[in-house]
Amino acid sequence: MNTRNRRNIESKPNKPQIARRPIVTAILIDGGFYRKRSYALFGDKTPKQRADELLEYCRRHILNSQSSLYRIFYYDCPPSEKVLYHPLLQQQINLAKSDQFKWSNEFFKHLLKKRKVALRRGEELETQQGYVLKQDPLKKLLAGTIKLQDLCESDFHLDITQKGVDMRLGLDISTLAERNLVNQIVMISGDSDFVPAAKYARRAGIDFILDPMWANITDSLSEHIDGIRQCVLQPPDNLNDPLHVNNLRQQNADTQDEEDL
């Protein structure tokens, strides 16, 4: 640097530093939505692996915002214990003895042990129509490309609905806003039912970020948020994400190889 340039720099007055307001973030998670999307993006995992994954995924949002975490609110309902008739198997199914029932309860236990995680339980899941044929096999059946005997158990899903989750989420948002506990909310969901909650948060001056995890969302939902941020690679690149179950297995295998050396 020559003398003239050095003098020009030294003669310029220092620009005043703009103080940034510290960001405090609350992360609100629609549990049913997250479990479905995480299964699609990160693969099938054990309850402990899924709980660890959720915390790491939330950590990505905190690092992205360069903020401090207030709390993670996880909204879900306990698994149903009802006994329902399966039309394909032609027998009663006790949901309390299903693998999904055991998995969900174990998953909740691991979440409860996590720091700064609040589990908000809705009411027990209620069935609407019991076991229902999925859209894809239904279309094939009506088109005649498959026959009744070609159907399998995986072609059916349990038509259920959550009760109390929306209300609890709305109440938490109003409490966070009225008590000025946070100035940013990240909501992991894709449900347009949460539009009123998003509008309330924004009116209170809260930066409201939506993470739909690459699920399609309605225009009404995207209209009432301050932005979309997804902390996972878009399919098919999600297979390369460190949180994908195949990469976890590879990491475990590499660790085992190092221990064997």
KEPA-737533 format. One record per residue: residue number from 1; x, y, z of N, C-alpha, C, O in turn. Coordinates in steps of 0.05 Angstrom, whole numbers. Example, Ala and Ser with C-alpha at 12.3 -4.5 7.8 and 13.67 -1.06 7.14 Angstrom:
BEGIN
nr, neast, nnorth, nup, caeast, canorth, caup, ceast, cnorth, cup, oeast, onorth, oup
1, 264, -114, 156, 246, -90, 156, 264, -66, 156, 285, -66, 169
2, 257, -45, 142, 273, -21, 143, 258, 1, 157, 268, 23, 161
//
This chain:
BEGIN
nr, neast, nnorth, nup, caeast, canorth, caup, ceast, cnorth, cup, oeast, onorth, oup
1, 17, -24, 0, 0, 0, 0, 18, 25, 0, 36, 27, 17
2, 13, 44, -19, 30, 68, -20, 20, 88, 1, -1, 85, 13
3, 37, 110, 4, 31, 130, 25, 5, 144, 20, -10, 150, 39
4, -1, 151, -6, -26, 166, -12, -51, 150, -4, -69, 161, 8
5, -51, 124, -11, -75, 108, -4, -78, 105, 26, -100, 105, 36
6, -55, 103, 40, -56, 100, 69, -67, 126, 81, -83, 124, 100
7, -60, 149, 71, -70, 174, 82, -100, 177, 76, -115, 187, 93
8, -109, 168, 52, -137, 170, 46, -154, 153, 65, -175, 161, 74
9, -144, 129, 71, -158, 111, 89, -159, 123, 117, -179, 123, 131
10, -136, 134, 126, -134, 144, 153, -151, 170, 156, -161, 175, 178
11, -155, 185, 134, -170, 210, 136, -200, 206, 137, -215, 224, 145
12, -209, 182, 128, -238, 177, 128, -248, 171, 156, -236, 156, 171
13, -269, 185, 164, -280, 180, 191, -291, 151, 193, -302, 140, 174
14, -288, 140, 216, -299, 113, 221, -330, 114, 219, -343, 130, 232
15, -340, 95, 204, -369, 93, 202, -381, 82, 228, -370, 63, 240
16, -403, 93, 237, -415, 83, 261, -425, 55, 258, -438, 48, 238
17, -420, 38, 277, -429, 10, 276, -458, 9, 284, -466, 19, 305
18, -474, -4, 267, -503, -7, 273, -506, -31, 292, -499, -54, 284
19, -516, -26, 315, -520, -48, 334, -543, -65, 326, -566, -56, 321
20, -538, -91, 323, -559, -110, 315, -573, -120, 340, -561, -126, 360
21, -599, -121, 338, -615, -132, 361, -610, -162, 363, -612, -176, 344
22, -603, -171, 387, -599, -200, 391, -625, -215, 383, -647, -207, 390
23, -621, -237, 369, -643, -253, 360, -648, -276, 379, -629, -291, 385
24, -672, -278, 388, -680, -301, 405, -701, -316, 391, -722, -305, 383
25, -696, -342, 386, -713, -358, 368, -728, -380, 384, -716, -394, 400
26, -754, -382, 378, -769, -405, 387, -776, -422, 362, -783, -411, 342
27, -773, -448, 365, -778, -466, 343, -803, -483, 349, -803, -497, 369
28, -823, -480, 333, -849, -494, 337, -852, -516, 315, -849, -510, 291
29, -857, -540, 324, -856, -563, 305, -883, -577, 306, -892, -587, 327
30, -895, -579, 282, -919, -596, 279, -909, -625, 277, -898, -634, 257
31, -912, -640, 299, -900, -666, 302, -908, -686, 281, -891, -699, 269
32, -934, -688, 275, -943, -707, 254, -931, -700, 227, -923, -718, 212
33, -929, -674, 221, -917, -666, 196, -887, -672, 196, -877, -682, 176
34, -873, -666, 217, -844, -671, 218, -837, -700, 215, -819, -707, 200
35, -852, -717, 229, -846, -746, 227, -850, -756, 199, -834, -773, 189
36, -870, -746, 185, -875, -755, 158, -854, -745, 139, -844, -760, 122
37, -846, -719, 141, -826, -708, 123, -798, -719, 129, -783, -723, 111
38, -792, -722, 155, -765, -732, 162, -762, -761, 152, -740, -769, 145
39, -783, -776, 153, -782, -803, 142, -776, -803, 112, -760, -819, 102
40, -789, -784, 98, -785, -782, 69, -757, -772, 62, -745, -780, 42
41, -746, -753, 79, -721, -740, 72, -696, -753, 85, -675, -753, 73
42, -700, -765, 108, -677, -776, 123, -678, -806, 126, -659, -818, 136
43, -700, -819, 118, -702, -848, 119, -714, -858, 146, -720, -843, 164
44, -716, -884, 147, -728, -897, 171, -707, -899, 193, -685, -908, 188
45, -714, -890, 217, -696, -889, 239, -708, -899, 265, -733, -902, 267
46, -692, -906, 284, -701, -913, 310, -712, -889, 325, -705, -866, 317
47, -727, -892, 346, -737, -869, 361, -715, -851, 371, -717, -826, 370
48, -693, -862, 381, -671, -846, 390, -658, -831, 368, -651, -807, 370
49, -653, -844, 345, -641, -831, 322, -659, -808, 312, -648, -787, 305
50, -685, -812, 312, -703, -791, 303, -702, -767, 322, -703, -744, 313
51, -702, -772, 348, -701, -751, 368, -675, -735, 366, -675, -711, 367
52, -652, -749, 362, -627, -736, 359, -626, -719, 333, -616, -697, 332
53, -638, -731, 312, -640, -717, 286, -656, -691, 289, -648, -670, 278
54, -678, -692, 303, -695, -668, 307, -679, -645, 320, -681, -622, 312
55, -664, -652, 341, -648, -632, 355, -626, -620, 336, -622, -596, 337
56, -614, -637, 321, -593, -627, 302, -605, -610, 280, -593, -591, 272
57, -629, -618, 271, -642, -602, 251, -650, -574, 261, -646, -555, 247
58, -659, -573, 286, -666, -547, 298, -640, -531, 302, -641, -506, 299
59, -619, -544, 308, -593, -530, 311, -585, -516, 285, -573, -495, 286
60, -591, -528, 263, -585, -516, 237, -599, -489, 234, -588, -470, 224
61, -624, -488, 243, -639, -463, 241, -626, -441, 260, -624, -418, 252
62, -618, -449, 283, -606, -430, 302, -580, -419, 290, -575, -395, 292
63, -564, -437, 279, -539, -428, 267, -544, -410, 243, -529, -390, 239
64, -564, -416, 227, -571, -400, 204, -580, -372, 212, -573, -352, 199
65, -595, -370, 234, -605, -344, 243, -584, -329, 260, -587, -306, 266
66, -563, -343, 268, -543, -332, 286, -557, -322, 311, -553, -299, 320
67, -574, -338, 322, -590, -330, 345, -586, -349, 368, -570, -368, 367
68, -599, -343, 390, -599, -360, 413, -626, -374, 415, -647, -362, 408
69, -626, -398, 424, -651, -414, 425, -666, -408, 451, -655, -411, 473
70, -692, -401, 448, -709, -398, 472, -719, -426, 480, -715, -434, 503
71, -732, -439, 462, -743, -466, 468, -753, -479, 442, -760, -465, 423
72, -753, -505, 442, -765, -521, 420, -792, -531, 430, -793, -546, 450
73, -813, -524, 416, -840, -534, 423, -848, -555, 403, -850, -550, 379
74, -853, -579, 413, -860, -601, 395, -889, -609, 401, -896, -617, 423
75, -906, -607, 380, -935, -612, 383, -943, -639, 369, -938, -643, 346
76, -954, -656, 385, -963, -682, 374, -984, -694, 392, -990, -683, 414
77, -995, -716, 384, -1015, -730, 399, -1006, -758, 406, -990, -769, 392
78, -1014, -768, 429, -1007, -796, 436, -1018, -815, 415, -1040, -810, 405
79, -1005, -837, 410, -1015, -856, 391, -1041, -869, 400, -1045, -872, 424
80, -1058, -876, 382, -1084, -887, 388, -1082, -915, 399, -1065, -931, 391
81, -1100, -921, 418, -1101, -948, 430, -1126, -963, 421, -1133, -983, 433
82, -1139, -952, 401, -1164, -964, 392, -1161, -991, 378, -1139, -998, 369
83, -1182, -1006, 377, -1183, -1031, 361, -1201, -1026, 337, -1224, -1020, 340
84, -1189, -1030, 313, -1203, -1023, 288, -1202, -1047, 269, -1184, -1064, 269
85, -1222, -1047, 252, -1225, -1069, 232, -1209, -1061, 207, -1212, -1039, 197
86, -1193, -1080, 198, -1178, -1076, 173, -1192, -1091, 151, -1195, -1115, 152
87, -1202, -1076, 130, -1218, -1089, 109, -1203, -1109, 92, -1215, -1128, 82
88, -1177, -1106, 88, -1162, -1125, 72, -1156, -1150, 88, -1159, -1172, 78
89, -1146, -1146, 112, -1140, -1169, 129, -1164, -1183, 141, -1164, -1206, 149
90, -1187, -1168, 141, -1212, -1177, 151, -1209, -1187, 180, -1218, -1209, 188
91, -1197, -1170, 196, -1193, -1176, 224, -1190, -1150, 240, -1184, -1129, 228
92, -1194, -1151, 266, -1191, -1128, 283, -1162, -1124, 289, -1147, -1143, 295
93, -1153, -1099, 288, -1126, -1092, 294, -1124, -1075, 320, -1137, -1054, 322
94, -1109, -1085, 339, -1105, -1071, 364, -1082, -1052, 361, -1059, -1060, 361
95, -1088, -1026, 358, -1066, -1006, 352, -1046, -1004, 375, -1023, -996, 371
96, -1055, -1010, 400, -1038, -1008, 423, -1016, -1029, 422, -996, -1027, 437
97, -1019, -1050, 406, -999, -1071, 404, -982, -1068, 378, -966, -1086, 371
98, -987, -1047, 363, -973, -1043, 338, -944, -1033, 342, -938, -1022, 363
99, -927, -1037, 322, -900, -1027, 323, -900, -996, 324, -882, -984, 337
100, -918, -984, 310, -920, -954, 309, -926, -943, 337, -915, -922, 344
101, -943, -956, 352, -950, -948, 379, -925, -948, 397, -920, -929, 411
102, -910, -970, 395, -886, -972, 412, -865, -952, 403, -852, -939, 420
103, -862, -948, 377, -842, -929, 366, -849, -901, 376, -831, -887, 385
104, -874, -893, 374, -881, -865, 381, -877, -860, 410, -866, -839, 417
105, -884, -878, 428, -880, -874, 456, -851, -873, 463, -843, -857, 480
106, -834, -889, 450, -806, -889, 455, -794, -863, 445, -776, -851, 458
107, -803, -853, 423, -794, -828, 412, -800, -804, 431, -783, -787, 435
108, -824, -804, 442, -832, -783, 461, -814, -784, 486, -806, -763, 496
109, -807, -808, 495, -790, -810, 519, -763, -798, 513, -752, -784, 531
110, -752, -802, 490, -726, -791, 483, -727, -761, 481, -709, -746, 489
111, -749, -751, 469, -752, -722, 467, -754, -708, 494, -742, -686, 498
112, -767, -720, 513, -771, -709, 539, -744, -705, 554, -742, -689, 572
113, -724, -721, 546, -698, -719, 559, -680, -698, 546, -658, -692, 557
114, -689, -686, 524, -673, -666, 511, -675, -639, 524, -696, -631, 533
115, -653, -625, 525, -652, -598, 536, -668, -578, 519, -666, -579, 494
116, -684, -561, 532, -699, -540, 520, -720, -550, 500, -726, -537, 480
117, -731, -574, 505, -752, -584, 488, -777, -587, 505, -777, -599, 527
118, -799, -574, 496, -825, -576, 510, -844, -593, 492, -849, -585, 469
119, -854, -614, 503, -872, -632, 488, -901, -624, 494, -909, -625, 517
120, -915, -615, 474, -943, -607, 477, -960, -629, 465, -962, -632, 441
121, -974, -643, 482, -991, -665, 473, -1020, -656, 469, -1031, -643, 486
122, -1031, -664, 446, -1059, -659, 441, -1075, -682, 453, -1065, -698, 469
123, -1100, -684, 445, -1117, -705, 454, -1111, -730, 438, -1099, -729, 416
124, -1120, -753, 448, -1115, -778, 434, -1126, -777, 406, -1148, -766, 401
125, -1111, -788, 387, -1119, -788, 359, -1146, -803, 356, -1150, -825, 366
126, -1163, -791, 341, -1189, -803, 335, -1191, -811, 306, -1181, -796, 288
127, -1203, -833, 300, -1205, -843, 273, -1229, -830, 259, -1249, -824, 273
128, -1227, -826, 234, -1249, -816, 218, -1263, -838, 202, -1287, -842, 204
129, -1247, -854, 188, -1259, -875, 172, -1244, -902, 176, -1249, -921, 161
130, -1226, -903, 196, -1211, -927, 200, -1190, -930, 178, -1177, -911, 170
131, -1185, -955, 169, -1166, -960, 148, -1177, -953, 121, -1199, -963, 113
132, -1163, -937, 106, -1172, -926, 80, -1152, -933, 58, -1128, -932, 63
133, -1162, -941, 35, -1144, -947, 12, -1131, -921, 2, -1144, -901, -1
134, -1105, -922, -2, -1090, -899, -11, -1098, -891, -40, -1110, -908, -54
135, -1092, -866, -47, -1101, -856, -73, -1089, -871, -97, -1103, -877, -116
136, -1063, -877, -95, -1050, -889, -118, -1062, -917, -124, -1069, -922, -147
137, -1063, -935, -105, -1075, -961, -111, -1105, -959, -117, -1116, -976, -132
138, -1119, -939, -106, -1147, -935, -113, -1151, -929, -142, -1168, -939, -155
139, -1134, -910, -152, -1135, -903, -180, -1129, -927, -198, -1142, -931, -219
140, -1109, -943, -191, -1102, -966, -207, -1124, -987, -206, -1130, -1000, -227
141, -1137, -989, -183, -1159, -1008, -181, -1183, -1000, -198, -1195, -1017, -212
142, -1189, -975, -198, -1211, -965, -214, -1205, -966, -244, -1223, -969, -261
143, -1179, -962, -251, -1171, -963, -279, -1169, -992, -289, -1166, -996, -313
144, -1169, -1011, -271, -1167, -1038, -279, -1139, -1049, -283, -1135, -1071, -293
145, -1119, -1033, -276, -1091, -1041, -279, -1083, -1061, -257, -1064, -1076, -260
146, -1097, -1061, -235, -1093, -1081, -214, -1120, -1092, -205, -1141, -1080, -211
147, -1120, -1115, -192, -1144, -1128, -182, -1144, -1128, -152, -1124, -1122, -139
148, -1167, -1135, -140, -1170, -1136, -111, -1149, -1153, -98, -1137, -1147, -77
149, -1143, -1176, -111, -1124, -1195, -99, -1095, -1184, -100, -1077, -1195, -88
150, -1091, -1162, -116, -1064, -1151, -118, -1058, -1131, -95, -1035, -1123, -90
151, -1079, -1123, -80, -1075, -1104, -58, -1060, -1117, -35, -1062, -1141, -30
152, -1044, -1100, -21, -1029, -1110, 2, -1034, -1091, 26, -1047, -1070, 22
153, -1025, -1099, 48, -1030, -1083, 73, -1019, -1055, 71, -1031, -1036, 82
154, -997, -1051, 57, -985, -1024, 55, -1001, -1006, 37, -995, -982, 36
155, -1020, -1016, 23, -1037, -999, 6, -1058, -984, 22, -1073, -968, 10
156, -1060, -990, 47, -1080, -977, 64, -1066, -959, 85, -1044, -964, 93
157, -1080, -937, 92, -1070, -920, 114, -1092, -915, 133, -1116, -917, 127
158, -1084, -908, 158, -1104, -903, 179, -1112, -874, 178, -1095, -856, 182
159, -1137, -868, 172, -1148, -841, 170, -1153, -831, 198, -1172, -838, 211
160, -1135, -813, 207, -1137, -803, 235, -1134, -772, 234, -1125, -761, 215
161, -1142, -760, 256, -1140, -731, 258, -1130, -724, 286, -1136, -737, 306
162, -1115, -702, 288, -1105, -692, 313, -1125, -673, 326, -1139, -658, 311
163, -1128, -673, 352, -1145, -655, 366, -1129, -640, 387, -1113, -651, 402
164, -1132, -613, 387, -1120, -597, 408, -1093, -586, 401, -1083, -569, 415
165, -1080, -596, 379, -1054, -587, 372, -1054, -558, 362, -1038, -542, 371
166, -1073, -551, 344, -1075, -524, 334, -1079, -504, 357, -1067, -482, 357
167, -1096, -511, 375, -1102, -493, 398, -1077, -488, 415, -1072, -465, 423
168, -1063, -509, 421, -1039, -507, 438, -1018, -490, 424, -1004, -474, 437
169, -1015, -494, 398, -995, -479, 383, -1002, -449, 383, -985, -432, 387
170, -1028, -443, 379, -1037, -415, 379, -1033, -402, 405, -1025, -379, 407
171, -1039, -416, 427, -1035, -405, 454, -1006, -399, 460, -999, -379, 472
172, -988, -417, 451, -960, -413, 456, -950, -388, 440, -933, -373, 451
173, -959, -385, 416, -951, -362, 400, -960, -336, 413, -945, -317, 414
174, -985, -336, 422, -995, -312, 435, -980, -305, 461, -975, -282, 467
175, -972, -326, 476, -956, -322, 500, -929, -311, 494, -919, -293, 507
176, -916, -323, 474, -889, -314, 466, -890, -284, 457, -871, -269, 463
177, -911, -277, 443, -913, -250, 433, -920, -230, 455, -907, -209, 457
178, -940, -236, 471, -949, -217, 492, -927, -212, 513, -925, -190, 524
179, -912, -233, 520, -891, -230, 540, -864, -222, 529, -845, -219, 543
180, -864, -218, 502, -839, -209, 489, -816, -227, 495, -794, -218, 500
181, -821, -253, 494, -801, -273, 500, -782, -279, 477, -759, -286, 481
182, -792, -275, 453, -775, -281, 429, -781, -259, 408, -801, -245, 409
183, -762, -256, 389, -768, -238, 367, -766, -253, 340, -767, -241, 318
184, -763, -280, 341, -764, -296, 317, -777, -323, 324, -771, -336, 344
185, -794, -332, 306, -806, -359, 308, -801, -374, 282, -805, -364, 260
186, -791, -398, 285, -788, -417, 262, -809, -438, 266, -809, -453, 286
187, -827, -441, 247, -847, -462, 249, -843, -483, 227, -842, -477, 204
188, -840, -508, 236, -836, -530, 218, -863, -543, 213, -873, -558, 230
189, -875, -536, 190, -902, -546, 184, -908, -539, 155, -893, -525, 142
190, -930, -550, 145, -940, -543, 119, -970, -540, 118, -982, -540, 97
191, -981, -537, 142, -1010, -536, 146, -1020, -507, 144, -1011, -490, 160
192, -1039, -502, 127, -1050, -475, 124, -1068, -468, 148, -1076, -445, 151
193, -1075, -487, 165, -1090, -481, 189, -1076, -463, 208, -1088, -451, 226
194, -1049, -461, 205, -1033, -444, 223, -1031, -415, 213, -1015, -400, 224
195, -1045, -408, 192, -1044, -381, 182, -1052, -360, 203, -1037, -340, 206
196, -1074, -364, 218, -1080, -344, 239, -1058, -340, 259, -1053, -318, 268
197, -1044, -362, 267, -1022, -359, 286, -999, -344, 274, -987, -328, 287
198, -993, -349, 248, -972, -334, 235, -979, -304, 233, -961, -287, 237
199, -1003, -298, 226, -1011, -270, 224, -1009, -256, 251, -1001, -233, 252
200, -1017, -269, 272, -1015, -257, 299, -986, -251, 306, -980, -230, 317
201, -969, -270, 301, -941, -267, 308, -928, -243, 293, -913, -227, 304
202, -935, -240, 267, -924, -218, 251, -935, -191, 261, -920, -172, 261
203, -960, -190, 268, -971, -165, 279, -957, -157, 304, -956, -133, 311
204, -947, -176, 319, -933, -171, 344, -904, -164, 339, -889, -159, 358
205, -895, -162, 314, -868, -155, 307, -848, -178, 307, -824, -173, 307
206, -858, -202, 307, -841, -226, 307, -834, -234, 279, -851, -236, 262
207, -809, -239, 274, -800, -250, 248, -808, -279, 246, -799, -296, 261
208, -827, -285, 227, -839, -311, 226, -829, -326, 202, -834, -319, 179
209, -813, -348, 207, -801, -363, 185, -815, -391, 184, -819, -403, 205
210, -821, -399, 160, -833, -425, 156, -814, -445, 144, -799, -438, 125
211, -813, -469, 154, -797, -491, 142, -816, -514, 135, -824, -529, 152
212, -824, -516, 109, -842, -537, 101, -827, -563, 92, -839, -582, 84
213, -801, -563, 95, -784, -586, 89, -791, -597, 61, -794, -621, 57
214, -792, -579, 42, -797, -585, 14, -824, -596, 7, -829, -607, -14
215, -843, -594, 26, -871, -601, 20, -884, -577, 7, -877, -554, 12
216, -904, -582, -10, -919, -561, -23, -936, -547, -2, -949, -560, 14
217, -937, -520, -4, -954, -505, 15, -973, -487, -2, -969, -482, -25
218, -995, -479, 11, -1015, -463, -2, -1006, -434, -4, -988, -425, 11
219, -1017, -420, -23, -1011, -391, -27, -1019, -375, -2, -1005, -356, 5
220, -1040, -383, 11, -1049, -369, 35, -1029, -370, 58, -1026, -351, 73
221, -1015, -393, 60, -995, -396, 80, -970, -380, 74, -959, -366, 91
222, -960, -381, 49, -936, -367, 41, -941, -337, 42, -921, -321, 44
223, -966, -328, 40, -972, -299, 41, -968, -287, 68, -962, -263, 70
224, -971, -303, 89, -971, -292, 116, -947, -300, 133, -949, -304, 157
225, -924, -303, 119, -899, -309, 133, -878, -289, 124, -882, -275, 104
226, -855, -289, 138, -834, -271, 131, -812, -284, 114, -792, -272, 107
227, -816, -309, 107, -797, -323, 91, -797, -353, 95, -808, -363, 115
228, -786, -367, 76, -784, -396, 78, -755, -404, 79, -738, -394, 64
229, -749, -422, 98, -721, -432, 101, -723, -462, 107, -736, -471, 125
230, -709, -477, 90, -708, -506, 93, -680, -515, 98, -662, -510, 82
231, -675, -529, 120, -648, -536, 128, -641, -565, 121, -628, -579, 137
232, -651, -574, 98, -644, -600, 88, -642, -598, 58, -655, -582, 45
233, -624, -614, 46, -621, -613, 17, -646, -623, 3, -659, -641, 13
234, -652, -611, -19, -676, -618, -34, -672, -645, -48, -650, -651, -59
235, -692, -662, -48, -690, -688, -62, -682, -683, -92, -692, -664, -104
236, -665, -700, -103, -653, -724, -91, -628, -720, -75, -615, -739, -66
237, -619, -694, -73, -594, -689, -59, -596, -694, -29, -575, -695, -15
238, -620, -698, -19, -623, -704, 10, -609, -730, 17, -602, -735, 40
239, -604, -747, -3, -590, -773, 3, -561, -767, 12, -549, -785, 24
240, -551, -744, 5, -524, -737, 13, -523, -721, 39, -501, -714, 49
241, -546, -715, 50, -547, -700, 75, -535, -717, 98, -541, -741, 100
242, -518, -705, 115, -506, -720, 137, -527, -733, 156, -521, -752, 169
243, -551, -722, 156, -572, -733, 174, -587, -757, 162, -602, -770, 175
244, -582, -763, 136, -595, -786, 124, -585, -812, 137, -561, -814, 143
245, -603, -830, 140, -596, -855, 155, -574, -870, 142, -558, -882, 157
246, -571, -870, 116, -550, -884, 103, -523, -872, 110, -503, -887, 112
247, -522, -846, 113, -497, -832, 120, -490, -837, 149, -466, -838, 156
248, -510, -840, 166, -505, -846, 194, -492, -874, 196, -474, -878, 212
249, -502, -892, 180, -491, -920, 180, -462, -919, 171, -445, -934, 182
250, -457, -903, 150, -429, -901, 140, -411, -889, 161, -388, -898, 165
251, -421, -868, 175, -405, -856, 196, -399, -876, 219, -377, -877, 229
252, -419, -892, 226, -415, -912, 247, -395, -933, 238, -379, -943, 253
253, -397, -940, 212, -379, -960, 201, -350, -950, 201, -331, -964, 208
254, -347, -924, 194, -320, -912, 193, -309, -910, 222, -285, -915, 226
255, -326, -904, 241, -317, -902, 269, -308, -929, 279, -288, -932, 293
256, -324, -950, 271, -316, -977, 280, -290, -986, 267, -274, -999, 280
257, -286, -978, 242, -260, -985, 229, -237, -971, 243, -216, -983, 246
258, -241, -946, 252, -219, -932, 266, -213, -945, 292, -190, -946, 301
259, -234, -955, 306, -230, -968, 332, -216, -995, 328, -201, -1003, 346
260, -219, -1007, 305, -206, -1033, 300, -177, -1030, 293, -162, -1049, 294
261, -169, -1006, 286, -141, -1001, 278, -122, -1004, 302, -98, -1001, 299
//
